[in-house]
Amino acid sequence: MRYIVLTLILCSSALAINYHGCALAPDHLHGWVVCYDTVLILHTSDGGLTWVPQSVPPDTFGRSLFDVTCIDDMRAWTVGLHHYLTAEILATTDGGDNWQRQVAGFSKYGTRIEFYNQNYGIAVGGSGALAVTTNGGGYWGQVLVTDWYQAEFYGVSIVDPTYSWICAGWPDSLATGQGYIIWTENGGLTWDTLNGHHFPGYEDLFDIHMFNVFSGIIVGGYEDTYEPIIWKTNDGGDNWSPRSAPANTYYLRAVDFVDQEGWAVGKSGTIIHTTDGGDTWTTQSSPADSTLFDVDFSDAQHGLACGYDYILRTTNGGQDWQPVGIEGLETNIPKSFALTINPNPFKQITDIRYEATDTGYQKLALMIYDVTGRSVRELSEQLSVIGHRSSVRWDGTDNQGKRLPSGLYFAELKTPQQGVCEKIILLD
């Protein structure tokens, strides 16, 4: 099949990619970016000037990559979602030439992963679940924080293999009582909330950085207003006090520090900067106009940021952020490859409309899966001649013609190299 040539400044392209996590190695040259909706891991060996796709393990159905971390130019880990049902951790020890699954299933999905050294790491996810490893991911021990089973953990900060902090929100629901902060003082065996309760407002707490066991910064935002949150503690998290954000700062999604110098990124391309441990912040000029989801610095000069449609790099501490524009980058995102469902939800019949206008496709399949990832209906035989936009009608039955139970299903249009998936809701 043929591939689309992408310029990573996507303002001139109809294709949008959610670059959701980034990591830059201590050598300032090697790094990774992972994508939420395209099963894509990108690697750089020149500080972000050029990017090359890396292969992921097979069976890409329902896979999304949320975050990536690394400790050097060889060892890196990603966390995300597999089969729309379970958290998955992938790891590489050879710079990304080979990615292997370390674990699947510690949570319903994974959101953030951090390593203190080559052995100790923490991955977090939804439903108040997290996992801890002390051997580089050879074994991940699941921890269910049952008192906060609704919490969606997002930020992780490891001070050392004994003390760590995690923050949480619930960005898919406009409800109060979302902002949790928990901590451990025994390597992650047990966790406790700070202040003995969560925060009562509409707070989403997305990322945390602890300088030591006393001092730290949390960033996030208010879901009802999109105003930013910057809180600081100097007593180990027993008390948090707000810090002022610059004008036109929005909902913050990530923060990173090198000593006392730090950067936070968020909605509408927000990038802010501090040189005094987060007490005061100033705005840095950002070429992005959409949400930035992650930021990572290898030292006070070299950093990456990424988000919806953008990968940014800096070599001067953020005085200049440059969008990565690379002619000739080939990805596994095929040209003119799309899937829409209407009506959705549906009761009797829905039209699954697909587009596969690149004649380089040699084989197309259209599958319906249930929420367990089990194939319940194959519609491939109904696909029209490749090279056209067309549609397939589905009446909510399985391969034997039996009516399926109401609920959530997934339609996937795929080739041997790529798949695009959409949710379908079948009603009684």
C-alpha positions in Angstrom: 0.0 0.0 0.0 1.0 3.6 -0.3 1.5 6.0 2.5 0.7 9.7 3.0 3.6 12.1 3.2 3.0 14.2 6.3 4.3 17.6 7.3 4.1 17.8 11.0 2.9 21.4 10.8 -0.6 20.2 10.0 -2.3 23.6 9.3 -2.1 22.8 5.6 -3.2 19.2 5.9 -6.7 17.8 6.5 -5.3 15.1 8.7 -5.1 15.8 12.4 -3.0 13.7 14.8 -3.2 13.7 18.5 0.5 13.7 19.7 -0.2 12.8 23.3 3.1 12.1 25.0 6.8 13.0 24.5 10.1 12.1 26.1 13.6 13.5 25.5 16.6 11.5 26.6 19.5 13.0 28.7 21.7 13.2 25.6 19.3 15.8 24.2 19.2 14.0 20.9 17.1 10.8 21.2 13.4 11.1 22.0 10.0 9.7 21.4 6.5 11.0 20.7 3.4 8.7 21.0 0.0 9.2 19.4 -3.4 8.7 21.0 -5.4 7.8 17.9 -3.1 6.4 15.2 -1.1 3.6 16.9 2.1 5.5 16.1 5.4 5.8 17.9 7.8 8.4 16.5 11.5 8.5 17.3 14.2 11.2 16.8 17.9 10.9 17.0 18.7 14.6 16.3 16.8 16.5 19.0 13.5 16.5 17.2 14.5 17.9 13.9 13.5 14.6 12.1 11.2 11.8 13.2 10.9 8.2 12.1 8.0 5.9 12.8 8.8 2.7 14.8 7.0 -0.6 14.7 4.7 -1.6 17.5 3.6 -5.1 18.4 0.9 -6.6 16.1 -2.8 -6.7 16.9 -3.4 -3.0 16.8 -7.2 -3.2 17.3 -8.3 -0.6 19.8 -4.8 0.5 20.7 -4.1 4.1 21.9 -0.9 5.4 23.3 -1.2 8.0 26.0 2.3 8.6 27.4 6.0 7.8 27.0 9.0 8.1 29.2 12.7 7.2 28.9 15.8 7.1 31.1 18.4 7.1 28.3 18.6 6.7 24.5 18.0 3.0 24.7 15.3 2.4 27.3 11.8 3.8 27.1 8.3 2.8 28.1 4.8 3.7 26.8 1.4 3.4 28.4 -2.0 3.4 26.9 -5.0 1.4 25.9 -5.4 -2.0 24.2 -8.6 -3.5 22.7 -10.5 -0.5 24.1 -10.6 -2.4 27.4 -7.4 -2.6 29.3 -4.2 -0.7 30.1 -1.1 -1.7 28.2 2.6 -1.0 28.8 5.2 -1.4 26.0 8.9 -1.2 26.5 12.1 -1.0 24.4 15.7 -1.6 25.4 17.3 -1.0 22.0 16.2 2.5 21.2 12.9 1.5 19.8 14.0 -1.0 17.2 11.8 -3.5 19.0 8.9 -2.7 21.3 7.5 -5.5 23.5 4.4 -5.7 25.6 5.3 -5.8 29.3 1.9 -6.0 30.8 -1.8 -5.5 29.9 -4.7 -5.2 32.4 -3.6 -3.3 35.5 -6.4 -0.7 34.7 -9.1 0.0 32.2 -6.5 2.3 30.5 -3.2 3.8 31.3 -2.6 7.5 31.3 0.9 8.3 32.6 4.2 6.4 33.2 7.3 7.6 35.0 10.6 5.9 35.9 13.1 7.0 38.6 15.9 4.8 37.3 16.2 1.7 35.2 14.4 -0.4 37.8 11.7 1.7 39.7 8.7 3.0 37.8 5.0 3.8 38.3 2.2 3.7 35.7 -1.3 5.0 36.5 -4.7 4.9 34.9 -8.4 5.0 35.3 -10.6 3.5 38.0 -8.2 4.4 40.8 -5.7 1.8 39.6 -1.9 2.0 39.3 1.0 -0.4 38.9 4.5 -0.4 40.4 7.7 -2.1 39.1 11.1 -2.6 40.9 12.8 -4.4 38.0 12.3 -2.3 35.0 9.0 -3.7 34.1 9.8 -7.4 34.3 6.9 -7.5 36.8 4.3 -4.8 37.4 2.4 -5.1 40.7 -1.1 -3.8 40.5 -2.4 -1.5 43.3 -6.1 -0.8 43.5 -6.8 2.4 45.4 -10.4 1.3 46.2 -11.3 4.4 48.2 -10.9 6.5 45.0 -12.2 4.0 42.4 -13.7 6.8 40.3 -10.5 8.8 40.3 -8.7 9.1 36.9 -5.0 9.3 37.8 -3.0 11.5 35.5 0.2 12.9 37.0 3.0 11.0 38.7 6.1 12.4 40.5 8.7 10.0 42.0 11.1 11.7 44.5 12.9 8.4 45.2 11.9 4.7 45.3 10.3 5.4 48.7 8.3 8.6 48.2 5.9 9.3 45.3 2.9 11.5 44.6 0.0 11.1 42.1 -2.8 13.5 41.1 -6.1 12.9 39.5 -9.1 14.4 37.8 -12.1 13.3 35.8 -12.1 15.3 32.6 -15.0 13.4 30.9 -17.5 14.5 33.4 -18.5 17.9 34.7 -18.8 16.9 38.4 -17.5 18.2 41.6 -15.0 16.3 43.8 -12.6 15.3 41.0 -9.3 16.6 42.2 -7.4 13.9 44.2 -3.8 13.9 45.4 -2.4 10.7 46.9 1.1 9.8 48.1 3.1 6.9 49.3 6.0 6.7 51.8 6.7 3.0 51.3 7.6 2.5 47.7 4.0 2.3 46.5 2.8 -0.6 48.7 0.1 1.7 50.2 -1.3 5.1 49.3 -3.1 7.8 51.2 -4.9 11.0 50.4 -3.5 14.3 51.4 -5.8 16.2 53.8 -7.8 13.0 54.1 -10.2 14.0 51.3 -10.3 15.2 47.7 -11.0 18.7 46.6 -14.7 19.7 46.5 -14.8 21.8 43.3 -14.6 21.1 39.5 -10.8 20.7 39.6 -9.0 18.4 37.2 -5.4 17.9 38.4 -3.3 16.7 35.5 0.3 16.7 36.5 2.5 17.0 39.5 6.2 17.6 40.2 7.7 17.2 43.6 11.2 18.8 44.1 11.7 16.9 47.3 9.5 15.4 50.0 8.3 18.8 51.1 8.0 21.1 48.0 6.0 20.6 44.8 3.8 21.9 42.1 0.5 20.7 40.7 -1.1 21.9 37.5 -4.6 21.4 36.0 -7.7 23.3 35.4 -11.3 24.0 36.2 -13.6 22.0 33.9 -16.4 24.5 34.1 -14.4 27.6 33.2 -11.1 26.3 31.6 -9.1 28.5 34.0 -5.7 27.1 35.0 -4.7 25.6 38.3 -1.2 26.1 39.7 -0.8 25.0 43.3 2.3 24.8 45.4 3.1 23.0 48.6 6.0 23.4 51.0 4.9 20.9 53.6 4.7 17.6 51.7 1.2 18.2 50.4 -0.7 18.8 53.6 -1.5 22.3 52.3 -1.6 23.7 48.8 -1.7 27.4 47.9 -2.5 28.9 44.5 0.1 30.6 42.3 -0.9 33.2 39.7 -0.9 32.3 36.1 -0.1 34.9 33.3 -3.0 36.4 31.4 -4.5 34.2 28.7 -3.3 31.0 30.3 -5.8 28.1 30.0 -6.4 24.7 31.5 -2.9 23.1 32.0 -2.2 19.5 31.0 1.5 18.9 31.9 4.5 20.3 33.8 8.2 19.6 33.8 11.1 21.0 35.8 14.9 21.0 35.6 15.9 22.1 39.1 13.9 25.2 39.8 13.2 26.1 36.2 9.9 24.7 34.8 7.5 24.7 31.9 3.7 24.0 31.8 1.6 23.5 28.7 -2.1 23.2 28.0 -5.2 24.3 26.2 -5.1 26.7 23.2 -1.3 26.2 22.9 -0.5 27.5 26.3 3.2 27.5 27.3 4.2 29.1 30.6 7.7 29.3 32.2 9.1 29.7 35.7 12.6 30.1 37.1 11.8 30.2 40.8 10.3 26.8 41.5 6.8 27.8 40.3 6.2 30.8 42.5 5.9 33.1 39.5 5.2 32.3 35.8 5.6 34.1 32.5 4.2 33.3 29.1 6.3 31.8 26.3 5.4 32.4 22.7 3.7 29.3 21.3 3.1 28.5 17.6 0.4 26.0 18.6 -3.3 27.0 18.7 -4.6 23.6 20.0 -4.2 21.7 23.2 -0.7 20.7 24.2 -0.8 17.5 26.2 2.8 17.0 27.3 6.2 18.7 27.8 9.6 17.2 28.6 13.1 18.7 29.0 16.4 16.9 29.1 18.2 20.0 30.5 17.3 23.7 30.9 17.8 24.3 27.2 16.5 21.3 25.3 12.8 20.3 25.4 9.9 18.9 23.5 6.2 19.6 23.7 3.4 17.9 21.8 -0.4 18.0 21.4 -3.2 18.0 18.9 -1.6 18.6 15.5 1.8 19.8 16.9 5.2 18.6 17.9 7.4 21.5 19.2 11.1 21.7 20.0 13.3 24.2 21.7 17.1 24.4 22.2 17.1 27.6 24.3 14.8 27.0 27.2 11.6 27.9 25.4 12.7 31.4 24.2 11.9 30.0 20.8 9.5 27.0 20.2 9.7 25.6 16.7 7.0 23.5 15.2 8.6 20.4 13.6 8.0 20.6 9.8 9.5 17.6 8.1 9.0 17.0 4.4 9.1 13.3 3.5 8.1 11.8 6.9 6.2 8.6 6.0 3.8 7.3 8.6 1.4 4.4 8.8 -1.5 6.8 8.3 -3.0 6.0 4.9 -4.4 8.6 2.5 -8.2 9.0 2.2 -9.0 6.3 4.8 -12.0 7.2 6.9 -15.1 5.7 8.6 -18.3 7.3 9.8 -21.5 5.8 11.2 -25.0 7.3 10.8 -27.4 7.1 12.6 -25.5 6.5 15.8 -26.9 5.4 18.3 -29.3 3.2 16.2 -32.1 0.7 16.7 -32.7 -1.1 13.4 -30.2 -0.2 10.7 -27.2 2.1 10.5 -25.1 3.1 7.5 -21.3 2.5 8.0 -19.8 4.9 5.5 -16.2 4.4 4.5 -13.6 6.0 2.3 -10.7 4.2 0.8 -9.9 6.1 -2.3 -6.2 5.3 -2.5 -5.9 2.5 -5.1 -2.8 1.2 -3.4 -5.0 -0.7 -0.9 -5.0 -4.4 -1.9 -7.1 -5.8 0.9 -9.8 -4.2 3.0 -11.8 -5.6 5.9 -14.7 -4.2 7.8 -15.3 -5.9 11.2 -17.7 -5.3 14.1 -16.4 -6.1 17.6 -18.2 -6.2 21.0 -16.8 -4.6 24.1 -14.6 -7.6 24.9 -12.8 -7.3 21.6 -14.6 -10.3 20.1 -15.4 -10.2 16.4 -19.2 -10.5 16.1 -19.8 -9.6 12.5 -17.7 -9.4 9.4 -19.0 -7.1 6.7 -16.0 -7.3 4.4 -17.9 -9.1 1.6 -20.2 -6.1 1.2 -17.4 -3.7 0.5 -17.6 -2.1 -3.0 -14.7 -1.8 -5.4 -11.7 -0.1 -3.8 -11.2 3.4 -5.0 -14.7 4.6 -4.1 -16.5 6.2 -1.3 -19.4 3.9 -0.3 -21.4 2.5 2.6 -22.4 -0.8 4.2 -25.7 -1.3 6.1 -25.6 -3.1 9.4 -28.8 -4.3 11.1 -27.3 -5.1 14.5 -27.0 -8.9 13.9 -24.1 -11.2 14.2 -22.6 -13.5 11.5 -25.4 -16.0 12.1 -28.1 -13.4 11.7 -29.0 -13.3 15.4 -29.9 -9.9 16.9 -27.1 -8.8 19.2 -27.8 -7.3 22.7 -28.0 -3.6 23.0 -24.8 -1.9 24.0 -21.4 -0.5 22.8 -19.8 -2.0 19.7 -16.8 -1.0 17.5 -16.6 -0.9 13.7 -13.1 -1.2 12.3 -12.1 -0.6 8.7 -8.6 -2.1 8.2 -5.9 -3.2 5.9 -3.0 -5.5 6.9 -1.0 -2.3 7.9 -3.6 0.0 9.3 -7.0 0.3 10.9 -9.5 3.1 11.7 -12.2 2.4 14.3 -15.5 4.1 15.4 -17.8 3.4 18.3 -21.4 2.2 17.6 -24.2 2.2 20.1 -27.0 -0.4 19.5 -30.3 0.4 21.2 -33.2 -1.9 22.1 
